[in-house]
Amino acid sequence: MKFLYILQNKNVKNGILYTVFSFINSGISFILLLILAKYLTPGDYGSLNLFTTFVTLVNIIISLCTVSYVSICFFQKSKEQLNQVIVIALVTTTIMLFILSSILLAMPNYIEQIIGIPSKYLWLGLLICYFQVYNALNLDIWRLEEKPVQYGLYGVSFAICNFILTFWLIVGLHFNWAGRVYAWTLLSIIYFIISVLFLFKRRYLSISKPQLSLVKETFIYALPLIPHTVSFWLKQGLDRYIINYFHNQTSVGFYSFALNLAAVITIIGTAFNSTNSVYIYKKLSNGSAAVRDGLNRQATLMSVAFLIISILVGFCAYTLIKLFMNSYDESIPYIIPLCLGSFFHCLYLLWVNYLFYYKKTQKLMFVTLSTALLQIIFSMILTRYSILYTAYTSMVVSFITLLLVYILSKKILNNEFEVK
């Protein structure tokens, strides 16, 4: 009876649904990963990862992190104010698209040399990032509305279409790694249209002039998140460019392959956080000391679960390469440190939500940016000697970031509940 009662709990049911859809998405992405590794050389695989890294960076910059404020306003503002925040985010994104396009238009050769891929793909990367803001906004609102079925079906359908189209372009039409870029671009456009229609239908898109105070409030919250979010790109994305600088794109391919295998752990942690963050925000909005203790117990249990998952993923990654992917043998030494780094990131996700809820984004910015700079310094010094040093540097910095966020979150929680 107790088991049935637990299953009837809305947060548990939503968590199970998010996890199931996450496993489906991860499975599809993982199979695509193996196919790309089979049909692409390590050099081509490295080029694709350099493009993906570029898209990840632009994704951070293009909205100036204003979209992140939607999650907070969903529980703290009226529907009218929420819509105004959405308008602020989308107008900001459009302005940034023009600014970034102007920069790329002004110095295409210089940027192409830095990124390491032709500028025509960089233009497609800008379009992908712009359209993804709308897709991410649509998904985020479904998550906040606690509608995991719509959220999951939308994500799974994108993953399936992406798999089919990428496979056809790379294997059937021999577009090489560029086939992945073309598939990504086309699907981003299609799902952008779908997202806009859904947002209009649910009355989250409306033409209204935002209050000046709300504009100021949005940017006060969002701007400190830019260095915070960029710090994660610096920790993983910049490593690939540093490896490419001191070694070559083939080395980037080996490192990226191991990183993508370890990312399965992060994907699972992020999927759990999709529902857990909403659960935490709701609890904190009307919480007590008992709620705090319950959240602490939950974090402990999930830490053990993530440790078990990390061990299993590491073992499976090693076995997979040894038995089926011999051409990627050079990726094996990176598996342990990168899996541990992903494990620490999952624990970080368990605690960082408290900093978001209590709007301590400036403190979070200092933590993540300082640790990112620390990683850059050591990566620049050590990567020239061995890429393995890069992997272990990433692992250690992930642990330091987790430790600092944990200390901050515990302190803030204790202070908040003492006040209550």
KETI-147958 format. One line per field, with one value per residue (C-alpha): residue number from 0; residue in one letter; x, y, z. Coordinates in steps of 0.5 Angstrom, whole numbers, m for minus. Each point is the difference from the previous one (the first is absolute). Example, Ala and Ser with C-alpha at 12.3 -4.5 7.8 and 13.67 -1.06 7.14 Angstrom:
BEGIN
seq (0,1)
type (a,s)
X (25,2)
Y (m9,7)
Z (16,m2)
This chain:
BEGIN
seq (0,1,2,3,4,5,6,7,8,9,10,11,12,13,14,15,16,17,18,19,20,21,22,23,24,25,26,27,28,29,30,31,32,33,34,35,36,37,38,39,40,41,42,43,44,45,46,47,48,49,50,51,52,53,54,55,56,57,58,59,60,61,62,63,64,65,66,67,68,69,70,71,72,73,74,75,76,77,78,79,80,81,82,83,84,85,86,87,88,89,90,91,92,93,94,95,96,97,98,99,100,101,102,103,104,105,106,107,108,109,110,111,112,113,114,115,116,117,118,119,120,121,122,123,124,125,126,127,128,129,130,131,132,133,134,135,136,137,138,139,140,141,142,143,144,145,146,147,148,149,150,151,152,153,154,155,156,157,158,159,160,161,162,163,164,165,166,167,168,169,170,171,172,173,174,175,176,177,178,179,180,181,182,183,184,185,186,187,188,189,190,191,192,193,194,195,196,197,198,199,200,201,202,203,204,205,206,207,208,209,210,211,212,213,214,215,216,217,218,219,220,221,222,223,224,225,226,227,228,229,230,231,232,233,234,235,236,237,238,239,240,241,242,243,244,245,246,247,248,249,250,251,252,253,254,255,256,257,258,259,260,261,262,263,264,265,266,267,268,269,270,271,272,273,274,275,276,277,278,279,280,281,282,283,284,285,286,287,288,289,290,291,292,293,294,295,296,297,298,299,300,301,302,303,304,305,306,307,308,309,310,311,312,313,314,315,316,317,318,319,320,321,322,323,324,325,326,327,328,329,330,331,332,333,334,335,336,337,338,339,340,341,342,343,344,345,346,347,348,349,350,351,352,353,354,355,356,357,358,359,360,361,362,363,364,365,366,367,368,369,370,371,372,373,374,375,376,377,378,379,380,381,382,383,384,385,386,387,388,389,390,391,392,393,394,395,396,397,398,399,400,401,402,403,404,405,406,407,408,409,410,411,412,413,414,415,416,417,418,419)
type (m,k,f,l,y,i,l,q,n,k,n,v,k,n,g,i,l,y,t,v,f,s,f,i,n,s,g,i,s,f,i,l,l,l,i,l,a,k,y,l,t,p,g,d,y,g,s,l,n,l,f,t,t,f,v,t,l,v,n,i,i,i,s,l,c,t,v,s,y,v,s,i,c,f,f,q,k,s,k,e,q,l,n,q,v,i,v,i,a,l,v,t,t,t,i,m,l,f,i,l,s,s,i,l,l,a,m,p,n,y,i,e,q,i,i,g,i,p,s,k,y,l,w,l,g,l,l,i,c,y,f,q,v,y,n,a,l,n,l,d,i,w,r,l,e,e,k,p,v,q,y,g,l,y,g,v,s,f,a,i,c,n,f,i,l,t,f,w,l,i,v,g,l,h,f,n,w,a,g,r,v,y,a,w,t,l,l,s,i,i,y,f,i,i,s,v,l,f,l,f,k,r,r,y,l,s,i,s,k,p,q,l,s,l,v,k,e,t,f,i,y,a,l,p,l,i,p,h,t,v,s,f,w,l,k,q,g,l,d,r,y,i,i,n,y,f,h,n,q,t,s,v,g,f,y,s,f,a,l,n,l,a,a,v,i,t,i,i,g,t,a,f,n,s,t,n,s,v,y,i,y,k,k,l,s,n,g,s,a,a,v,r,d,g,l,n,r,q,a,t,l,m,s,v,a,f,l,i,i,s,i,l,v,g,f,c,a,y,t,l,i,k,l,f,m,n,s,y,d,e,s,i,p,y,i,i,p,l,c,l,g,s,f,f,h,c,l,y,l,l,w,v,n,y,l,f,y,y,k,k,t,q,k,l,m,f,v,t,l,s,t,a,l,l,q,i,i,f,s,m,i,l,t,r,y,s,i,l,y,t,a,y,t,s,m,v,v,s,f,i,t,l,l,l,v,y,i,l,s,k,k,i,l,n,n,e,f,e,v,k)
X (0,6,3,m7,0,7,m2,m6,4,0,7,2,m4,3,7,m1,m3,6,5,m4,0,7,3,m4,3,7,m1,m1,6,4,m1,1,6,3,m2,3,6,0,m1,4,8,2,2,m7,m2,4,m3,m7,2,3,m6,m4,4,m1,m8,1,3,m4,m6,2,1,m6,m5,5,m3,m7,m4,2,m4,m6,1,0,m6,m4,m1,1,m4,m6,m2,0,7,3,m2,3,7,m1,m1,7,3,m2,2,7,1,m2,5,5,m1,1,7,3,m2,3,7,0,m1,5,6,m2,7,3,m6,0,8,m2,m6,4,m6,m3,m4,m6,m1,1,m6,m4,2,m3,m7,0,2,m6,m5,2,m2,m7,0,3,m5,m5,3,1,m7,m3,5,m2,m7,2,m3,6,m4,0,7,2,m3,2,7,0,m3,6,5,m3,m1,7,3,m4,2,7,1,m3,5,6,m1,m4,2,7,0,5,0,m4,m6,m1,0,m5,m5,1,m1,m7,m3,2,m4,m6,0,0,m6,m4,3,m3,m7,0,2,m5,m5,1,0,8,1,m3,2,1,4,4,1,6,1,m1,5,5,m2,1,7,2,m1,2,7,4,m3,4,7,m3,m2,6,4,m3,2,7,1,m2,m1,7,3,m1,3,6,1,m1,5,6,m2,m5,m7,1,2,m6,m4,2,m1,m7,m2,2,m3,m7,0,1,m6,m5,1,m1,m6,m3,1,m3,m6,m1,1,m5,m5,4,1,m8,m1,5,m2,m7,2,4,m6,m3,5,2,6,m3,0,7,2,m4,3,7,m2,m2,7,3,m4,1,8,0,m4,4,7,m3,m2,7,3,m4,0,8,0,m4,4,6,m3,m3,6,4,m5,m3,4,7,2,m2,5,4,m7,0,5,m4,m7,2,1,m5,m5,1,0,m7,m2,2,m4,m6,1,1,m7,m3,2,1,m8,0,5,m5,m6,3,3,7,2,6,3,m1,3,7,0,m1,4,6,0,0,6,4,m2,2,7,2,m3,4,6,m1,m3,6,3,m6,m7,m1,2,m6,m5,3,0,m8,m1,3,m3,m7,1,2,m6,m4,3,m1,m7,m2,3,m3,m7,0,2,m6,m5,2,m1,m6,m3,2,m3,m7)
Y (0,5,m2,2,6,2,m1,4,6,5,2,m7,m2,6,m2,m7,3,5,m5,m5,5,2,m7,m1,7,m2,m7,3,5,m5,m5,6,2,m7,0,7,m3,m6,4,6,0,3,6,1,m2,6,5,m2,1,7,2,m2,3,7,m1,m1,6,4,m3,3,7,1,1,3,m5,3,m6,m3,5,m3,m6,5,5,m6,m1,7,4,1,m3,7,2,m7,1,7,m4,m4,6,3,m7,m1,8,m1,m6,3,6,m5,m3,6,2,m7,0,6,m2,m6,4,5,m5,m7,m3,2,m3,m6,m1,0,m5,m4,m1,3,7,m3,m5,5,4,m6,m1,7,m1,m7,4,5,m5,m4,5,0,m8,0,6,m5,m6,4,2,m7,m2,6,m2,m7,m3,m6,m3,6,1,m7,m1,7,m2,m7,2,5,m6,m5,5,2,m7,m2,7,0,m8,1,7,m4,m7,1,6,0,7,m2,4,6,m5,1,8,0,m5,4,7,m3,m3,6,4,m5,0,7,1,m5,3,7,m3,m4,7,4,m5,m1,8,1,4,7,7,4,5,m2,4,4,m3,m7,1,2,m6,m5,3,0,m7,m3,4,m3,m7,2,m1,m6,m4,2,m3,m7,1,3,m7,m5,4,4,m6,m3,6,0,m7,2,5,m4,m7,m1,m1,m7,0,5,m6,m5,5,2,m8,m1,6,m2,m6,3,5,m6,1,8,m2,m4,5,6,m4,m1,7,2,m2,0,8,1,m4,4,6,m2,m2,6,4,m2,m4,m1,m4,m6,1,2,m7,m4,4,m2,m7,0,3,m6,m5,3,0,m7,m2,5,m4,m6,2,3,m6,m4,5,0,m8,0,6,m4,m7,3,3,m6,m5,4,7,m2,6,5,m4,6,3,m5,3,6,m4,0,7,3,m5,3,7,m2,m3,6,5,m5,2,7,0,m2,6,6,0,4,5,1,0,5,5,m1,0,5,m5,m6,4,1,m7,m3,6,m1,m7,0,5,m5,m6,5,1,m7,m2,5,m3,m7,m2,1,m6,m5,1,m5,6,4,m5,m1,8,0,m5,3,7,m3,m3,7,4,m6,2,7,0,m5,4,6,m3,m3,7,3,m5,0,8,0,m5,3,6,m4)
Z (0,2,m7,m4,4,m2,m7,1,2,m6,1,0,m6,m4,2,m3,m6,m1,1,m5,m5,1,0,m7,m2,2,m3,m7,1,2,m6,m4,3,m1,m8,0,3,m5,m7,2,1,7,m4,m3,7,3,m5,2,7,m1,m4,6,5,m4,0,8,1,m5,4,6,m3,m4,5,5,5,0,m1,7,3,m2,4,6,m2,m1,7,3,m5,m4,m7,m3,4,m3,m7,1,2,m6,m5,3,m1,m7,m2,3,m4,m6,1,2,m7,m4,5,m1,m8,0,3,m4,m6,1,2,m3,m2,7,4,m5,2,7,0,m5,m4,m7,1,m4,6,5,m3,1,7,1,m3,4,7,m2,m1,6,5,m2,0,7,2,m2,4,6,1,m1,5,5,m2,3,m7,m1,m6,m4,2,m2,m6,m3,2,m2,m7,m1,2,m5,m6,1,0,m6,m4,3,m2,m7,m2,3,m2,m6,m3,2,3,5,7,m4,0,7,0,m6,4,6,m4,m3,6,4,m5,0,8,0,m4,5,6,m2,m2,7,4,m4,2,7,0,2,m6,0,m3,6,3,6,6,1,7,m3,m5,5,5,m6,m2,8,0,m7,m1,6,m3,m7,4,4,m7,m4,6,m2,m7,2,4,m6,m6,0,2,m7,m3,4,m2,m7,1,3,m3,m6,m2,0,8,1,m3,5,6,m3,m1,8,2,m4,3,7,m2,1,8,m1,m4,5,5,m4,m1,7,2,m5,5,6,m1,m1,7,3,m2,2,7,2,m2,6,4,7,4,m2,m7,0,4,m6,m5,3,1,m8,m2,4,m3,m7,1,1,m6,m4,2,m2,m7,m1,2,m5,m6,1,0,m6,m4,1,m2,m6,m3,2,m4,m5,m1,m1,m4,6,5,1,4,5,5,0,3,7,1,m4,3,7,m3,m2,6,4,m5,2,7,m1,m4,7,4,m5,m1,7,m2,m6,4,5,m6,2,m7,2,5,m5,m6,5,1,m7,m3,5,m1,m8,0,5,m5,m6,3,2,m7,m4,4,0,m6,m4,4,0,m2,6,5,m3,2,7,0,m2,5,6,m2,0,7,2,m3,3,7,0,m2,5,5,m2,m1,7,3,m4,2,8,0,m4,4,7,m2,m1)
